[in-house]
Amino acid sequence: MDEPVAVCELDELLVELGQSERRVRLLERAPEHRRVVERRADLALARGQPEETLRLLGSIAWPREHQRYVRSALWKAAKAALGETVDEAPAFLGEDNLAAYGAYWSSETS
C-alpha cells in the first residue's frame, strides 16, 4: 500500500481488531510520511517501547497544527511509561497546548 492516509486508516482499524503483527508488517512497508511516523510511534508504545516512541517523535520536523493532540498524547504516554511526569509536550511536536475539549472559553456569564 503506497498511500499514507490509507495506511494510517488501515492501521487504526488493525488496532481496533487487535492485529499487532499485521500492524508491524503494514508500517514497515509504508512510505515515509508524517502520519505514518505517528502510527509507528503509536505501535512502539503499544509494544512496550516508549523510548522508540520518543525517538520517532523527535526524528522529523513537524508542521504546526491547531487543535490536534495525537503527538502530544503519544509523548505524554511514552514519558508516563518511563515513569516520568510531563505537564506539557515539547513545542517541536507542533501541536497546540490547549484544552482538548475546545480551544476557547470565556469567564463571562450571560
MOPAC internal coordinates of N, CA, C and O (Angstrom, degrees):
PM7 1SCF
backbone

  N    0.0000 0     0.00 0     0.00 0    0    0    0
  C    1.4350 1     0.00 0     0.00 0    1    0    0
  C    1.5291 1   107.91 1     0.00 0    2    1    0
  O    1.2310 1   120.51 1   -53.86 1    3    2    1
  N    1.3158 1   116.63 1   126.14 1    3    2    1
  C    1.4582 1   121.29 1  -174.53 1    5    3    2
  C    1.5213 1   114.82 1  -106.94 1    6    5    3
  O    1.2310 1   119.49 1   173.04 1    7    6    5
  N    1.3003 1   118.57 1    -6.96 1    7    6    5
  C    1.4597 1   122.28 1  -177.94 1    9    7    6
  C    1.5279 1   109.49 1   -93.70 1   10    9    7
  O    1.2310 1   119.87 1   -67.47 1   11   10    9
  N    1.3523 1   117.86 1   112.53 1   11   10    9
  C    1.4722 1   120.50 1  -175.64 1   13   11   10
  C    1.5271 1   114.17 1   -56.37 1   14   13   11
  O    1.2310 1   120.01 1   139.31 1   15   14   13
  N    1.3152 1   117.58 1   -40.69 1   15   14   13
  C    1.4704 1   119.64 1  -178.77 1   17   15   14
  C    1.5221 1   110.29 1   -64.65 1   18   17   15
  O    1.2310 1   120.03 1   138.53 1   19   18   17
  N    1.3164 1   117.55 1   -41.47 1   19   18   17
  C    1.4661 1   121.18 1   178.20 1   21   19   18
  C    1.5285 1   110.55 1   -65.12 1   22   21   19
  O    1.2310 1   120.44 1   140.17 1   23   22   21
  N    1.3244 1   116.77 1   -39.83 1   23   22   21
  C    1.4688 1   120.92 1   177.27 1   25   23   22
  C    1.5267 1   109.67 1   -58.91 1   26   25   23
  O    1.2310 1   120.63 1   133.66 1   27   26   25
  N    1.3241 1   116.40 1   -46.34 1   27   26   25
  C    1.4680 1   120.29 1  -178.31 1   29   27   26
  C    1.5181 1   111.92 1   -64.80 1   30   29   27
  O    1.2310 1   120.57 1   138.67 1   31   30   29
  N    1.3107 1   116.52 1   -41.33 1   31   30   29
  C    1.4684 1   119.66 1   178.75 1   33   31   30
  C    1.5242 1   111.19 1   -65.57 1   34   33   31
  O    1.2310 1   120.66 1   138.63 1   35   34   33
  N    1.3272 1   116.34 1   -41.37 1   35   34   33
  C    1.4633 1   119.89 1   177.45 1   37   35   34
  C    1.5265 1   110.12 1   -64.74 1   38   37   35
  O    1.2310 1   120.37 1   139.56 1   39   38   37
  N    1.3234 1   116.90 1   -40.44 1   39   38   37
  C    1.4621 1   119.75 1   179.09 1   41   39   38
  C    1.5250 1   111.04 1   -62.04 1   42   41   39
  O    1.2310 1   119.99 1   138.65 1   43   42   41
  N    1.3176 1   117.63 1   -41.35 1   43   42   41
  C    1.4682 1   120.45 1   177.79 1   45   43   42
  C    1.5248 1   111.08 1   -62.11 1   46   45   43
  O    1.2310 1   120.20 1   142.39 1   47   46   45
  N    1.3145 1   117.23 1   -37.61 1   47   46   45
  C    1.4600 1   121.40 1   176.21 1   49   47   46
  C    1.5264 1   110.68 1   -66.12 1   50   49   47
  O    1.2310 1   120.47 1   138.35 1   51   50   49
  N    1.3198 1   116.70 1   -41.65 1   51   50   49
  C    1.4661 1   120.28 1   178.96 1   53   51   50
  C    1.5261 1   111.34 1   -63.29 1   54   53   51
  O    1.2310 1   120.27 1   147.27 1   55   54   53
  N    1.3283 1   117.09 1   -32.73 1   55   54   53
  C    1.4681 1   120.64 1   175.39 1   57   55   54
  C    1.5233 1   109.07 1   -61.48 1   58   57   55
  O    1.2310 1   120.87 1   131.18 1   59   58   57
  N    1.3166 1   115.93 1   -48.82 1   59   58   57
  C    1.4678 1   120.36 1  -179.67 1   61   59   58
  C    1.5206 1   111.94 1   -60.74 1   62   61   59
  O    1.2310 1   120.48 1   147.40 1   63   62   61
  N    1.3268 1   116.70 1   -32.60 1   63   62   61
  C    1.4646 1   121.36 1  -179.40 1   65   63   62
  C    1.5256 1   113.14 1   -86.99 1   66   65   63
  O    1.2310 1   120.53 1   175.03 1   67   66   65
  N    1.3342 1   116.59 1    -4.97 1   67   66   65
  C    1.4610 1   120.23 1  -179.85 1   69   67   66
  C    1.5176 1   113.54 1    70.25 1   70   69   67
  O    1.2310 1   120.06 1  -148.26 1   71   70   69
  N    1.3023 1   117.48 1    31.74 1   71   70   69
  C    1.4668 1   123.31 1  -176.23 1   73   71   70
  C    1.5393 1   111.51 1   -98.97 1   74   73   71
  O    1.2310 1   120.37 1  -112.25 1   75   74   73
  N    1.3195 1   116.90 1    67.75 1   75   74   73
  C    1.4659 1   121.66 1  -175.29 1   77   75   74
  C    1.5216 1   113.31 1   -61.10 1   78   77   75
  O    1.2310 1   119.93 1   136.32 1   79   78   77
  N    1.3005 1   117.74 1   -43.68 1   79   78   77
  C    1.4683 1   119.63 1  -177.93 1   81   79   78
  C    1.5290 1   111.84 1   -66.73 1   82   81   79
  O    1.2310 1   120.66 1   143.86 1   83   82   81
  N    1.3134 1   116.34 1   -36.14 1   83   82   81
  C    1.4756 1   119.03 1   175.67 1   85   83   82
  C    1.5228 1   110.64 1   -66.15 1   86   85   83
  O    1.2310 1   120.32 1   146.08 1   87   86   85
  N    1.3207 1   116.99 1   -33.92 1   87   86   85
  C    1.4624 1   120.99 1   176.30 1   89   87   86
  C    1.5208 1   110.37 1   -62.17 1   90   89   87
  O    1.2310 1   120.60 1   135.46 1   91   90   89
  N    1.3214 1   116.45 1   -44.54 1   91   90   89
  C    1.4626 1   120.68 1  -179.57 1   93   91   90
  C    1.5212 1   109.42 1   -57.60 1   94   93   91
  O    1.2310 1   120.36 1   129.38 1   95   94   93
  N    1.3045 1   116.91 1   -50.62 1   95   94   93
  C    1.4739 1   120.81 1  -178.27 1   97   95   94
  C    1.5278 1   111.45 1   -62.97 1   98   97   95
  O    1.2310 1   120.40 1   136.82 1   99   98   97
  N    1.3152 1   116.85 1   -43.18 1   99   98   97
  C    1.4593 1   121.25 1  -179.50 1  101   99   98
  C    1.5276 1   111.20 1   -61.11 1  102  101   99
  O    1.2310 1   120.61 1   130.70 1  103  102  101
  N    1.3268 1   116.45 1   -49.30 1  103  102  101
  C    1.4506 1   120.45 1  -174.94 1  105  103  102
  C    1.5221 1   113.48 1   -74.84 1  106  105  103
  O    1.2310 1   120.28 1   154.51 1  107  106  105
  N    1.3262 1   117.07 1   -25.49 1  107  106  105
  C    1.4696 1   119.87 1   174.98 1  109  107  106
  C    1.5187 1   111.04 1   -64.54 1  110  109  107
  O    1.2310 1   120.39 1   143.44 1  111  110  109
  N    1.3280 1   116.87 1   -36.56 1  111  110  109
  C    1.4661 1   121.99 1  -176.14 1  113  111  110
  C    1.5253 1   113.15 1   -91.64 1  114  113  111
  O    1.2310 1   120.04 1   171.37 1  115  114  113
  N    1.3090 1   117.53 1    -8.63 1  115  114  113
  C    1.4630 1   121.65 1  -174.41 1  117  115  114
  C    1.5301 1   111.37 1   -69.09 1  118  117  115
  O    1.2310 1   120.81 1   -30.64 1  119  118  117
  N    1.3247 1   116.06 1   149.36 1  119  118  117
  C    1.4735 1   119.89 1   177.43 1  121  119  118
  C    1.5259 1   110.57 1   -68.86 1  122  121  119
  O    1.2310 1   120.95 1   -22.76 1  123  122  121
  N    1.3153 1   115.80 1   157.24 1  123  122  121
  C    1.4600 1   120.24 1   178.09 1  125  123  122
  C    1.5271 1   108.73 1   -70.78 1  126  125  123
  O    1.2310 1   121.31 1   -55.76 1  127  126  125
  N    1.3041 1   115.09 1   124.24 1  127  126  125
  C    1.4593 1   122.64 1   179.27 1  129  127  126
  C    1.5140 1   106.54 1  -161.30 1  130  129  127
  O    1.2310 1   120.49 1   -30.63 1  131  130  129
  N    1.3254 1   116.68 1   149.37 1  131  130  129
  C    1.4646 1   119.37 1  -176.13 1  133  131  130
  C    1.5228 1   112.58 1   -60.69 1  134  133  131
  O    1.2310 1   119.49 1   142.41 1  135  134  133
  N    1.3170 1   118.58 1   -37.59 1  135  134  133
  C    1.4655 1   120.56 1   178.82 1  137  135  134
  C    1.5322 1   110.94 1   -68.22 1  138  137  135
  O    1.2310 1   120.34 1   145.37 1  139  138  137
  N    1.3092 1   116.96 1   -34.63 1  139  138  137
  C    1.4677 1   120.65 1   177.08 1  141  139  138
  C    1.5248 1   109.46 1   -66.74 1  142  141  139
  O    1.2310 1   120.19 1   141.88 1  143  142  141
  N    1.3304 1   117.23 1   -38.12 1  143  142  141
  C    1.4686 1   120.15 1   176.62 1  145  143  142
  C    1.5289 1   110.11 1   -61.25 1  146  145  143
  O    1.2310 1   120.27 1   139.25 1  147  146  145
  N    1.3243 1   117.10 1   -40.75 1  147  146  145
  C    1.4699 1   119.89 1   175.80 1  149  147  146
  C    1.5216 1   111.16 1   -59.82 1  150  149  147
  O    1.2310 1   120.45 1   136.17 1  151  150  149
  N    1.3219 1   116.75 1   -43.83 1  151  150  149
  C    1.4614 1   120.42 1  -179.49 1  153  151  150
  C    1.5294 1   110.72 1   -65.78 1  154  153  151
  O    1.2310 1   120.29 1   142.02 1  155  154  153
  N    1.3308 1   117.04 1   -37.98 1  155  154  153
  C    1.4704 1   120.41 1   176.43 1  157  155  154
  C    1.5286 1   110.78 1   -64.64 1  158  157  155
  O    1.2310 1   120.61 1   140.50 1  159  158  157
  N    1.3264 1   116.43 1   -39.50 1  159  158  157
  C    1.4629 1   120.63 1   177.68 1  161  159  158
  C    1.5271 1   110.40 1   -64.03 1  162  161  159
  O    1.2310 1   120.60 1   139.98 1  163  162  161
  N    1.3287 1   116.45 1   -40.02 1  163  162  161
  C    1.4617 1   121.29 1   177.43 1  165  163  162
  C    1.5265 1   110.70 1   -63.69 1  166  165  163
  O    1.2310 1   120.59 1   137.32 1  167  166  165
  N    1.3228 1   116.48 1   -42.68 1  167  166  165
  C    1.4666 1   120.54 1   178.87 1  169  167  166
  C    1.5292 1   110.60 1   -63.32 1  170  169  167
  O    1.2310 1   120.05 1   136.56 1  171  170  169
  N    1.3193 1   117.51 1   -43.44 1  171  170  169
  C    1.4659 1   120.46 1   179.39 1  173  171  170
  C    1.5308 1   110.28 1   -59.31 1  174  173  171
  O    1.2310 1   120.44 1   138.01 1  175  174  173
  N    1.3180 1   116.77 1   -41.99 1  175  174  173
  C    1.4626 1   120.11 1   178.45 1  177  175  174
  C    1.5249 1   110.81 1   -64.29 1  178  177  175
  O    1.2310 1   120.73 1   137.05 1  179  178  177
  N    1.3150 1   116.21 1   -42.95 1  179  178  177
  C    1.4687 1   120.72 1   179.50 1  181  179  178
  C    1.5298 1   111.56 1   -63.84 1  182  181  179
  O    1.2310 1   120.34 1   151.76 1  183  182  181
  N    1.3093 1   116.96 1   -28.24 1  183  182  181
  C    1.4565 1   121.31 1   179.79 1  185  183  182
  C    1.5283 1   112.65 1   -90.90 1  186  185  183
  O    1.2310 1   120.45 1  -170.48 1  187  186  185
  N    1.3253 1   116.74 1     9.52 1  187  186  185
  C    1.4636 1   120.25 1   177.20 1  189  187  186
  C    1.5098 1   113.87 1    77.58 1  190  189  187
  O    1.2310 1   120.43 1  -149.02 1  191  190  189
  N    1.3408 1   116.79 1    30.98 1  191  190  189
  C    1.4638 1   121.80 1  -179.31 1  193  191  190
  C    1.5358 1   110.53 1  -122.14 1  194  193  191
  O    1.2310 1   120.45 1  -113.78 1  195  194  193
  N    1.3420 1   116.74 1    66.22 1  195  194  193
  C    1.4679 1   118.68 1  -177.03 1  197  195  194
  C    1.5244 1   113.78 1   -62.43 1  198  197  195
  O    1.2310 1   120.04 1   149.93 1  199  198  197
  N    1.3260 1   117.53 1   -30.07 1  199  198  197
  C    1.4700 1   119.69 1   177.39 1  201  199  198
  C    1.5220 1   110.57 1   -62.72 1  202  201  199
  O    1.2310 1   120.47 1   140.58 1  203  202  201
  N    1.3222 1   116.70 1   -39.42 1  203  202  201
  C    1.4628 1   121.47 1   178.22 1  205  203  202
  C    1.5249 1   110.44 1   -67.58 1  206  205  203
  O    1.2310 1   120.48 1   143.10 1  207  206  205
  N    1.3197 1   116.69 1   -36.90 1  207  206  205
  C    1.4630 1   120.21 1   175.98 1  209  207  206
  C    1.5197 1   109.87 1   -58.78 1  210  209  207
  O    1.2310 1   120.35 1   131.42 1  211  210  209
  N    1.3225 1   116.94 1   -48.58 1  211  210  209
  C    1.4608 1   121.09 1   179.88 1  213  211  210
  C    1.5254 1   111.63 1   -64.30 1  214  213  211
  O    1.2310 1   120.48 1   140.98 1  215  214  213
  N    1.3175 1   116.69 1   -39.02 1  215  214  213
  C    1.4705 1   120.15 1   178.58 1  217  215  214
  C    1.5217 1   110.58 1   -62.25 1  218  217  215
  O    1.2310 1   120.80 1   132.97 1  219  218  217
  N    1.3345 1   116.07 1   -47.03 1  219  218  217
  C    1.4603 1   120.14 1   179.77 1  221  219  218
  C    1.5271 1   111.47 1   -61.56 1  222  221  219
  O    1.2310 1   120.59 1   136.56 1  223  222  221
  N    1.3246 1   116.48 1   -43.44 1  223  222  221
  C    1.4580 1   119.82 1  -179.53 1  225  223  222
  C    1.5250 1   112.15 1   -64.74 1  226  225  223
  O    1.2310 1   120.55 1   152.48 1  227  226  225
  N    1.3052 1   116.56 1   -27.52 1  227  226  225
  C    1.4623 1   120.92 1   178.40 1  229  227  226
  C    1.5122 1   114.15 1   -92.55 1  230  229  227
  O    1.2310 1   120.34 1  -177.05 1  231  230  229
  N    1.3300 1   116.95 1     2.95 1  231  230  229
  C    1.4650 1   120.38 1  -171.91 1  233  231  230
  C    1.5232 1   115.59 1   -87.90 1  234  233  231
  O    1.2310 1   119.93 1   166.45 1  235  234  233
  N    1.3245 1   117.74 1   -13.55 1  235  234  233
  C    1.4700 1   119.27 1  -179.00 1  237  235  234
  C    1.5226 1   110.03 1  -135.61 1  238  237  235
  O    1.2310 1   121.04 1   -15.93 1  239  238  237
  N    1.3133 1   115.61 1   164.07 1  239  238  237
  C    1.4677 1   121.23 1   174.12 1  241  239  238
  C    1.5226 1   107.38 1   -85.89 1  242  241  239
  O    1.2310 1   120.61 1   -58.21 1  243  242  241
  N    1.3245 1   116.44 1   121.79 1  243  242  241
  C    1.4583 1   121.67 1  -177.18 1  245  243  242
  C    1.5173 1   110.63 1   -93.25 1  246  245  243
  O    1.2310 1   120.39 1   -38.88 1  247  246  245
  N    1.3228 1   116.87 1   141.12 1  247  246  245
  C    1.4635 1   119.02 1   174.03 1  249  247  246
  C    1.5263 1   110.00 1   -74.18 1  250  249  247
  O    1.2310 1   120.93 1   -23.40 1  251  250  249
  N    1.3009 1   115.84 1   156.60 1  251  250  249
  C    1.4656 1   120.32 1   176.83 1  253  251  250
  C    1.5216 1   108.57 1   -74.13 1  254  253  251
  O    1.2310 1   120.60 1   -49.89 1  255  254  253
  N    1.3381 1   116.45 1   130.11 1  255  254  253
  C    1.4595 1   121.03 1   179.27 1  257  255  254
  C    1.5133 1   109.40 1  -132.07 1  258  257  255
  O    1.2310 1   121.22 1   -44.23 1  259  258  257
  N    1.3164 1   115.28 1   135.77 1  259  258  257
  C    1.4481 1   122.07 1  -177.92 1  261  259  258
  C    1.5198 1   110.56 1   -94.47 1  262  261  259
  O    1.2310 1   121.05 1   -47.28 1  263  262  261
  N    1.3183 1   115.60 1   132.72 1  263  262  261
  C    1.4667 1   124.16 1   178.91 1  265  263  262
  C    1.5245 1   112.99 1    53.34 1  266  265  263
  O    1.2310 1   121.29 1  -131.16 1  267  266  265
  N    1.3115 1   115.14 1    48.84 1  267  266  265
  C    1.4605 1   121.98 1   172.78 1  269  267  266
  C    1.5146 1   105.81 1  -136.38 1  270  269  267
  O    1.2310 1   120.24 1   -48.07 1  271  270  269
  N    1.3316 1   117.15 1   131.93 1  271  270  269
  C    1.4558 1   120.36 1  -168.91 1  273  271  270
  C    1.5304 1   113.86 1  -129.64 1  274  273  271
  O    1.2310 1   119.92 1  -161.23 1  275  274  273
  N    1.3145 1   117.75 1    18.77 1  275  274  273
  C    1.4669 1   121.93 1  -176.99 1  277  275  274
  C    1.5223 1   111.22 1   -61.65 1  278  277  275
  O    1.2310 1   120.55 1   126.45 1  279  278  277
  N    1.3140 1   116.56 1   -53.55 1  279  278  277
  C    1.4676 1   119.95 1  -176.99 1  281  279  278
  C    1.5271 1   111.01 1   -66.65 1  282  281  279
  O    1.2310 1   120.37 1   140.80 1  283  282  281
  N    1.3275 1   116.91 1   -39.20 1  283  282  281
  C    1.4663 1   120.21 1   178.44 1  285  283  282
  C    1.5271 1   110.79 1   -61.94 1  286  285  283
  O    1.2310 1   120.56 1   137.03 1  287  286  285
  N    1.3197 1   116.53 1   -42.97 1  287  286  285
  C    1.4683 1   120.47 1   179.53 1  289  287  286
  C    1.5272 1   110.77 1   -64.77 1  290  289  287
  O    1.2310 1   120.28 1   138.92 1  291  290  289
  N    1.3240 1   117.07 1   -41.08 1  291  290  289
  C    1.4637 1   120.21 1   177.91 1  293  291  290
  C    1.5270 1   110.58 1   -63.60 1  294  293  291
  O    1.2310 1   120.22 1   136.47 1  295  294  293
  N    1.3290 1   117.18 1   -43.53 1  295  294  293
  C    1.4622 1   121.99 1   179.68 1  297  295  294
  C    1.5262 1   110.34 1   -59.42 1  298  297  295
  O    1.2310 1   120.88 1   130.63 1  299  298  297
  N    1.3125 1   115.92 1   -49.37 1  299  298  297
  C    1.4670 1   120.35 1  -178.70 1  301  299  298
  C    1.5200 1   111.71 1   -64.11 1  302  301  299
  O    1.2310 1   120.01 1   139.57 1  303  302  301
  N    1.3339 1   117.59 1   -40.43 1  303  302  301
  C    1.4653 1   121.22 1   179.14 1  305  303  302
  C    1.5288 1   110.89 1   -65.93 1  306  305  303
  O    1.2310 1   120.37 1   140.30 1  307  306  305
  N    1.3260 1   116.90 1   -39.70 1  307  306  305
  C    1.4706 1   120.44 1   178.96 1  309  307  306
  C    1.5256 1   110.21 1   -66.07 1  310  309  307
  O    1.2310 1   120.34 1   137.13 1  311  310  309
  N    1.3238 1   116.95 1   -42.87 1  311  310  309
  C    1.4630 1   120.29 1   177.96 1  313  311  310
  C    1.5331 1   110.88 1   -63.13 1  314  313  311
  O    1.2310 1   120.70 1   138.82 1  315  314  313
  N    1.3273 1   116.27 1   -41.18 1  315  314  313
  C    1.4668 1   120.08 1   177.63 1  317  315  314
  C    1.5216 1   111.00 1   -62.87 1  318  317  315
  O    1.2310 1   120.42 1   140.48 1  319  318  317
  N    1.3269 1   116.79 1   -39.52 1  319  318  317
  C    1.4641 1   121.03 1   178.81 1  321  319  318
  C    1.5254 1   111.24 1   -64.05 1  322  321  319
  O    1.2310 1   120.82 1   153.82 1  323  322  321
  N    1.3181 1   116.03 1   -26.18 1  323  322  321
  C    1.4649 1   120.94 1   177.41 1  325  323  322
  C    1.5296 1   111.93 1   -89.12 1  326  325  323
  O    1.2310 1   120.77 1  -178.28 1  327  326  325
  N    1.3301 1   116.13 1     1.72 1  327  326  325
  C    1.4545 1   120.71 1   179.16 1  329  327  326
  C    1.5181 1   113.52 1    81.16 1  330  329  327
  O    1.2310 1   120.47 1  -163.27 1  331  330  329
  N    1.3294 1   116.70 1    16.73 1  331  330  329
  C    1.4568 1   121.36 1   179.53 1  333  331  330
  C    1.5240 1   109.71 1  -104.46 1  334  333  331
  O    1.2310 1   120.88 1   -32.68 1  335  334  333
  N    1.3149 1   115.93 1   147.32 1  335  334  333
  C    1.4634 1   119.40 1   176.60 1  337  335  334
  C    1.5195 1   109.11 1  -101.06 1  338  337  335
  O    1.2310 1   121.24 1   -37.14 1  339  338  337
  N    1.3088 1   115.23 1   142.86 1  339  338  337
  C    1.4568 1   121.87 1  -179.50 1  341  339  338
  C    1.5140 1   107.86 1  -139.36 1  342  341  339
  O    1.2310 1   120.71 1   -55.91 1  343  342  341
  N    1.3065 1   116.25 1   124.09 1  343  342  341
  C    1.4575 1   119.98 1   176.54 1  345  343  342
  C    1.5267 1   110.41 1   -84.21 1  346  345  343
  O    1.2310 1   120.97 1   137.63 1  347  346  345
  N    1.3286 1   115.76 1   -42.37 1  347  346  345
  C    1.4496 1   120.57 1  -177.89 1  349  347  346
  C    1.5218 1   109.53 1  -130.13 1  350  349  347
  O    1.2310 1   121.38 1   -35.47 1  351  350  349
  N    1.3139 1   114.96 1   144.53 1  351  350  349
  C    1.4568 1   119.66 1   174.14 1  353  351  350
  C    1.5272 1   108.18 1   -77.23 1  354  353  351
  O    1.2310 1   119.83 1   -26.34 1  355  354  353
  N    1.3206 1   117.94 1   153.66 1  355  354  353
  C    1.4644 1   119.72 1  -178.95 1  357  355  354
  C    1.5331 1   112.40 1   -65.93 1  358  357  355
  O    1.2310 1   121.46 1   -30.52 1  359  358  357
  N    1.3194 1   114.81 1   149.48 1  359  358  357
  C    1.4670 1   121.02 1  -177.79 1  361  359  358
  C    1.5211 1   112.41 1   -62.42 1  362  361  359
  O    1.2310 1   119.69 1   151.94 1  363  362  361
  N    1.3426 1   118.20 1   -28.06 1  363  362  361
  C    1.4674 1   119.36 1  -177.13 1  365  363  362
  C    1.5282 1   113.00 1   -64.02 1  366  365  363
  O    1.2310 1   120.05 1   165.96 1  367  366  365
  N    1.3289 1   117.50 1   -14.04 1  367  366  365
  C    1.4629 1   119.82 1   176.88 1  369  367  366
  C    1.5218 1   111.82 1   -72.54 1  370  369  367
  O    1.2310 1   120.49 1   164.25 1  371  370  369
  N    1.3183 1   116.67 1   -15.75 1  371  370  369
  C    1.4560 1   120.84 1   173.00 1  373  371  370
  C    1.5126 1   116.25 1    77.74 1  374  373  371
  O    1.2310 1   120.06 1  -165.39 1  375  374  373
  N    1.3219 1   117.50 1    14.61 1  375  374  373
  C    1.4592 1   119.77 1  -179.19 1  377  375  374
  C    1.5231 1   110.11 1  -110.88 1  378  377  375
  O    1.2310 1   121.13 1   -27.03 1  379  378  377
  N    1.3243 1   115.44 1   152.97 1  379  378  377
  C    1.4584 1   121.56 1   178.64 1  381  379  378
  C    1.5225 1   111.18 1   -63.17 1  382  381  379
  O    1.2310 1   121.70 1   -23.36 1  383  382  381
  N    1.2980 1   114.36 1   156.64 1  383  382  381
  C    1.4597 1   120.64 1   172.05 1  385  383  382
  C    1.5220 1   107.07 1  -110.00 1  386  385  383
  O    1.2310 1   121.00 1  -116.30 1  387  386  385
  N    1.3190 1   115.69 1    63.70 1  387  386  385
  C    1.4521 1   122.49 1  -177.47 1  389  387  386
  C    1.5169 1   109.62 1  -120.45 1  390  389  387
  O    1.2310 1   120.72 1   -14.81 1  391  390  389
  N    1.2859 1   116.22 1   165.19 1  391  390  389
  C    1.4594 1   120.13 1   177.33 1  393  391  390
  C    1.5231 1   109.74 1   -62.46 1  394  393  391
  O    1.2310 1   120.40 1   -46.04 1  395  394  393
  N    1.3051 1   116.85 1   133.96 1  395  394  393
  C    1.4653 1   121.32 1  -177.11 1  397  395  394
  C    1.5226 1   112.67 1   -65.26 1  398  397  395
  O    1.2310 1   119.87 1   156.64 1  399  398  397
  N    1.3203 1   117.85 1   -23.36 1  399  398  397
  C    1.4630 1   120.57 1  -177.86 1  401  399  398
  C    1.5226 1   112.39 1   -84.60 1  402  401  399
  O    1.2310 1   119.64 1   173.31 1  403  402  401
  N    1.3015 1   118.30 1    -6.69 1  403  402  401
  C    1.4606 1   121.28 1   179.13 1  405  403  402
  C    1.4965 1   111.02 1   158.19 1  406  405  403
  O    1.2310 1   120.94 1   -41.68 1  407  406  405
  N    1.2897 1   115.81 1   138.32 1  407  406  405
  C    1.4587 1   120.66 1  -172.41 1  409  407  406
  C    1.5188 1   112.94 1   -79.98 1  410  409  407
  O    1.2310 1   119.84 1   155.55 1  411  410  409
  N    1.3033 1   117.92 1   -24.45 1  411  410  409
  C    1.4571 1   119.26 1  -170.54 1  413  411  410
  C    1.5110 1   111.03 1  -119.91 1  414  413  411
  O    1.2310 1   120.44 1   -38.73 1  415  414  413
  N    1.3079 1   116.77 1   141.27 1  415  414  413
  C    1.4498 1   121.66 1   176.92 1  417  415  414
  C    1.5172 1   107.77 1  -151.51 1  418  417  415
  O    1.2310 1   121.05 1   -14.54 1  419  418  417
  N    1.2474 1   115.59 1   165.46 1  419  418  417
  C    1.4514 1   121.43 1   179.74 1  421  419  418
  C    1.5200 1   108.96 1  -140.49 1  422  421  419
  O    1.2310 1   120.96 1   -34.92 1  423  422  421
  N    1.3191 1   115.76 1   145.08 1  423  422  421
  C    1.4646 1   119.29 1   177.28 1  425  423  422
  C    1.5257 1   110.71 1   -90.66 1  426  425  423
  O    1.2310 1   120.88 1   179.00 1  427  426  425
  N    1.3266 1   115.93 1    -1.00 1  427  426  425
  C    1.4621 1   119.98 1   179.22 1  429  427  426
  C    1.5207 1   109.92 1   -72.25 1  430  429  427
  O    1.2310 1   120.94 1   -38.67 1  431  430  429
  N    1.3089 1   115.80 1   141.33 1  431  430  429
  C    1.4588 1   120.03 1   175.72 1  433  431  430
  C    1.5276 1   108.58 1  -104.25 1  434  433  431
  O    1.2310 1   121.21 1   -29.81 1  435  434  433
  N    1.3143 1   115.28 1   150.19 1  435  434  433
  C    1.4499 1   117.25 1  -179.54 1  437  435  434
  C    1.4956 1   111.43 1  -101.09 1  438  437  435
  O    1.2310 1   120.10 1   180.00 1  439  438  437

